[in-house]
Amino acid sequence: MTFSVSSNYLDISVGMLLFSRPELRLSKKVKFLKGSDSFRVYEVGLDGTQARPLERVEEEFTCSESGILKYVMCKEDMPTPDAARVVSKTLSVDVSYAGIKDSEGFTCQFITIKCRSNKRLKKFYEFSDGKLTLYFHSFTNSMLRRGFLEGNYFEIILEDLSEADLEVLRELRNTYDKTAFLNYYGYQRFGVRRPITHLVGKALLEGNFEEAVDLIIGTPYPTESQRVIEARKSYDEGNLREALRLFPRKFSIERSLIKGLLRGLSAREVLKLISEWLARMYVEAYQSYLFNLALSKLTIQLGSIDALTRKCDVIPLPRPHVSLSDECTRESIKAVEEELKSINTESEFFKYLSKSSREVVFTLQNFTYEVINDKTLLKFFLRPSTYATVFLRELIDPSSASF
């Protein structure tokens, strides 16, 4: 199985150095603009049920003591944690979910709500001008936890496919269960518009707190709005008050850190203002980058994806002091050993590095497509922690698509 090398800046910056299946590349005319109409995700629960919008029932009911309610939460262009916070704050309830969904596009997932005795709730809610909706699904016995899902079902629209492009999809439909792709962490893990989360994580692990703060607040990217670019430039120039004025209120992390700096706190002290969840996300993003880089280098070293899958089923998420008990582990850690040397094992953030392993390849399940006028609708299922955008970058050149 032949791979090809990516020259795309975003790919290289997040360690995705290779394309698994160059034979699947569609023509340059094909368009994919990620949005709520073109990118839809439906979580699949452990019982095989898909989270999809339900009937809008305008009813209320009273919670029983220690009752746990299961809702379908659908959102447009909103991160899962933000949506969950809106629900929790507005309804004054505890909310849990099984997985993080894309912040762009239309996504539906199951959430559980812990209800207080005699509290009245509705079977349907609408928040954020209709971009966030809740549909009552059922009563349940336990709160959802991370990983309590079977996977995700995707419906994705591509435009302007030629007959030759459709022939590529026909061939894939016949072979999808045997077509392996490198199991990279996708762009969302690092930030599509501003891929710096892994760089922040690296700075935290190395103890470079000033650099971490500078990356979070400064370092503008051309993909951002002009106002945000000016805010980040003001920070980089040392004008904290002007940066604070320019940052929109939804940039709560940047604003919180600036306020701390204005109070005279050090970089290390202001970093304590961010949540543990966010600090963990930064560190895990860096570890995800190291995995991508190790997977790329190991595949190049072995010469093909076939050779990789014959030799390795999984490799560890890179971290210092991994037990080098097998050849796959040894070679994958060796591929990123220079990066690992810079990690301060005494860092307060070191505890956020995962000790788990990850499969080296993934395959699509239930892949099909249908042509609707000049658009083509792709449908497929992926297991948890597998990224649809990693598959899509095989079809469409990342430099000409909106992921």
N, C-alpha and C positions, 0 to 999 in steps of 0.2 A: 504494500500500500504506500503510495508516494505522497509525501507532504510537500508543501511549498512554504517559503519564508515570507513573512509579512514585512512590508516597508512602511506601514501605517504608523504614524506617531503615537496614536492612542494605544494601539496594540502593544507596541514596544514598551511604552511607559508602564503598562500593567502586566508585563511578562508574557503576553500571548504572542510568542514569536512566530508561530506556525499556523498554517491552514491545514486541517486534517484531510480535506477532500477537494482538491483543486478542480477535479472533474465535475463538481456540482456548481461551479461558479456560473451564475446567470449573466446575461448580457448587461452592458453598462446602462442600457435604457430602462431597466427595471427600477422601480421606485418603491421605497418603503419609508414612510414618514410616521414615526411612532406617535400615536395619540389614542384617544378614547374610542374612536371609530375603527382604528386599524389594528389595535393591540388589546386583546381581551384575554383575561386570565380567570379561570374558575378553579378554586381549590377543590381537591378531592379528599374527603375524609377517610378515616381508617375503615369505615364500613362501605366505602366505594361511592358514597353520595357526593354529587357535585354541588358546590355552593353557587346557586343561581338566584336571581331575583324572584321573589314569590309574589303572590297576590297582595295588594295593598289593603290590608284589613284594618279598618278604623275602629278598633275595639281596645278597651283597657281591661286589665285584670289585676288582682291583688296577689302579691307574692306570699308564699308560705314561709315559715321559719327556715332559714338557711337554704332557701331555694336557689337552684342554679339554672339559668335560662340560656338556651342556645339560640343565637341569631345568625342570620346571613348579613354580613356587612359588605356593601358595595361602595366603591369610591372611584372618583375620577381624578387623575393627576394629583395624588396626595400620598405621602408616605404612610405606611401602616401604623407606626407609632403615633404619628400626628392624629390620624383618624381615631385611634383608640383613646387618645387623650381627650379629644372632643367629646366622645361618647361618655367617658368616665366623668369628666368635669360637668357636663351638662346634666347628666342623669344622676350624679352623685352615687356611682356604683363602681365596684372593682371589675376590671375587664382583663381578659386574657385571650391569647390567640396562639395558633400552632405554627405560623410561619410569616415571614416578612414578604409582602408582595411588592411588585414594581411600583415606584412612585409616579411613573408616567403610564398612561393608558387607563383602561377600565378594568378593575379587578374586583372579584367577589371572594370572600372567605368566611369561614365560620369563626365566631367569637363566642365566648361564654361570659355571662354576667352573674356576679354573686349578688343576690337580692336580699334586702333586709325584710324582716317580717312586717306584713301589712303595707309595704310600699306599693304604690300603684304604678304600673308601667303600661305602655302602649304596645300593640303588636306591630306597629309601623312607625318609623321615625324618619324625618328628613332634616338634614343639617347642611350648613355651608352652601346655601342657595341651591340645594338639590344635588350637589356633587358627592354627598355622603348620605347613604340610606341604610336603614336597618329593617330587616324583615324577621319577625319571630318565627323560629323553626320548631323548637320542641323544648321540653323540660329534660334535664340530664342530671347525672349523679356526680359529676366531677368537672372541675375547671380544666380547660384545655391547657396543654403545656407545649413548649417548643418541640417540634418534631412529631407531634401527634397528627400526622396527615399522611395520606398515601402518595400525594404528589399534586401536580397541577395540570389542568387541561387548557390548551392554548388555541385561540382562534385569531389568525393574523392575516391581514390583507396586503397583498403585493399588487402593484399596478404596472401596466404596459409590458406584459410578458409576450414574447414572440412564440411561434410554434416550436422553435428550437428550445426555448426555455421550458415550455410545457413538456417537451420530450424528456428533459432532464428530470422534471418532477415525476413523470410517469415511471421512469427507471427507478427513482428513489422509492416510489410507492411499492414497487415490486421487491425492493431489497432493504427497506428501512430497518428491519429487525436484525440485519447482518452488517449494517453500515455503522462503524464505530467512529466517534468523534473524541478528540482530546477533551477531557473533563475539566476545562478551565473554569475558574471563577469569572463571572461575566462583568461587564463594564459597570453595572449598578453597584457592585461591591466597592468601587473606587471613586465613583462620581463621574457621570458621563459628561456633564457640562464643565466640570472642574475636578479633574481626577487627582485629588491631593490627599484623600483619606489615608492611604497607605503611607504616604510621606510623613503625615502627622504621626501615625503609629510608629514609624521608624524613629522619628525624633524623640518621642516619648520613651521608647525602649533604650535609646542611647543616652538619655538624660539631657538632651538639647532642648530645654524648655522654652527658651527664647525663640528658637527656630519653629517649634511647634505652634506657639502663639502667632508668630508672623505668618505661618502657612494658613492658619485658620482665619485670621482677620485680613491679612494683606494678600499679595500675590494674585492680582486680578487676571481673569481669563477673558478672551474676546467673545466667548459664547454667552457671557453674562450681560445683563441690562446695563445701559450707560450709567445709570445712577449708582449701581452697585460697583461698577468698575471705578467710578470716581471716589466712592467711599473707600475702597481698598487702596487706591492710590494715595488718598489723604493719610491713611494709616501708615503706609510705607514711607511717606514723607515726614512722619512724626506729628501730624496734626490730628490728635485723637478726638478732640471735640468736634471738628468738622466731619470726621469719619462717623462719629456717633450720630450726628445730625442727618447724614446722608443715608445711612443704612435703614432700609424699611423695617418696620417693627417685626415682621416675620423672621428677620435674621436675628433671632433671640440669642443665639450662641455668641455671635460676634459682638452684639451690643452688651451682653453680660460681661464678656472679657474686657471690653474697652472701659466699662464703668469701674471694673476692679482696678485696672491700670491707672485710671484717673484718681482713684482713692489712694494710690501709692503702693499697691500690692505688687510683688515681684511676679515674674512670669510663672514661676512654680506655684505661687500662691493663687494666682487667678485660674490656673488650670484645675484647681480644686473646686472651682465654681461649676464646672461641667459635670454632668451626671455620670455615675459609674457605668451606665449602659453605653453612653457615648464614648467614654474612654476605652471601654472594651471593644467597641466597634472600630475605633481607629487602630488598635493593636491587631485585631483580627484581620483587618484589611491589609496590613503589612504582611501578616503571615500568609494571607491569600495570594499576595503578589509573589512571595517566595515560593509558594507551591506552583504557581503558574510558570515561574522562571525555571524551577527545578524540572517540571514536567517537560517544558520545551527543550531544555538542554539534554535531558535523558533520552528523549525521542531522537534528537539529532545524533547523539552518541551511538544509539542502537541502529540508526539508519532507516527505520520505518515504524509505522504504528503497529503493523503486524508483529514485528520483532518485540516491540514494547509489550503488547498484550500477551505474547507467548512467555515473556519473562516475568512480568509484574501484573498483579491484579490491583494492588493498592500501593501507595507510597505515603509516608507520614507527612503531616503538615510540618514543615521545617521549624525547628527550634533547637537551641543549645541542649546538649546532654541527651540527645536521642540515643537509645540503645541500638547500636549498629549490628543487629543480629542476623541480617540477611543482606544479600547483594543489592536488591532493589533499594533498600533503605540506605545502605552505604553510598551508592552511586548518586541517589537523589540529594542526600545531604552534602556530599562532596561538590555537587553542582552549584551550591549556594553558600559554601563554607566561608567565603570572604565576607558576605553579608552578615552571617551569623556571628562572626568574630566581633562585630561592633556592638552587639547587644549587651547591655549591662545586666547581668543576671541578678544583681542586687536591686534593680529598679523596682519601685512600687508597682509598676505596670507589668512586670514580668509574669505575674500570676494570671494575666489574661490570655497568655499564649495557650492554645489548645494542644492537648496531647493525643488527639485522634489522628486517624488516617483517612484517606480519600481515594476512591476508585480512580484509575487512570483514564478510563474512557467511559462514554455513555452511548446508548442507542435510543432512538425515538421509539415510541410505542403508539400503535393505532394511527399511524400517519396516513392522511388522505388529503385531497384537495378538490376544489370545485371552481369552475370558471363562471363568473357572474359578470356579464357584459365585458368591460375591459379590465376587470379586476379578478384576482385569483385569491381564493380563501384557503389558507392552509389550516389544517386541524391536526393536533397531535398531543400526546400525553408525555410528561416527563416526571421522573422520580424527584423527591425533595432535593434541594440544594443543587439542582441542575438547571442551567440557564438557557432559556429560549434564544437570547441574543447571541450566545456562543454558536448555536446552530445557524441563526440567521446570517452571521458574518461569513459563514461558509458559502451562502448563496449570493450575498450582495457585498460588494466592496465596502468596507467600513467608512472609507473616505467619501463615499457618495450616498450614504444612508443616514437616517436619524435613529440612532439606537437609544 
